[in-house]
Structures are given as C-alpha cells and as structure tokens.
C-alpha cells in the first residue's frame, strides 16, 4: 500500500488482490465522512429526520403489507 498526499488530495494505491467488498465498505464510510464533514446537524436532528422518513414511507406503503 502506498499513501501519497498532494496539495489537493490523498491518494491511496492498493494491490489488485485486495478484497473489493471490504474496500467498498471503506469507501462508503469515507464518502459518508466527506459528505457530513461540514454538517452542523446534531444527533437529535438526525434521529428526527430518520423518524419522519420512516413514518412517511410507512404511510405510503402500509397498504402493501396490511390488507384491511
């Protein structure tokens, strides 16, 4: 593995035999960290948003699972 830092980015070079599933999980985590690095949201804000999204989804899809 080689890690190189330039003025604008960090470059990581890995051998071709590295497990791509594990690598994808790492990339997903790094993408999340990059996307949320400037966020001012609190955990409470995130929890409320998750609850609202779940309730909205359930409202739209309830009839697919429960027949009255």
C-alpha angles and dihedrals in degrees: 000000000000124000117195128182120206129177092271108026151010115245120204119192118196132183115261093246094067113123106262095203092058091042091053090053090052092048091049090052092048090048089052091049091050093047094049099038093099096038120124092190118127124220087254090057091050092048091051092049091049091050092049092049093049092048091049092049092049091049091054097042106032093101090059091062105030120050114197 
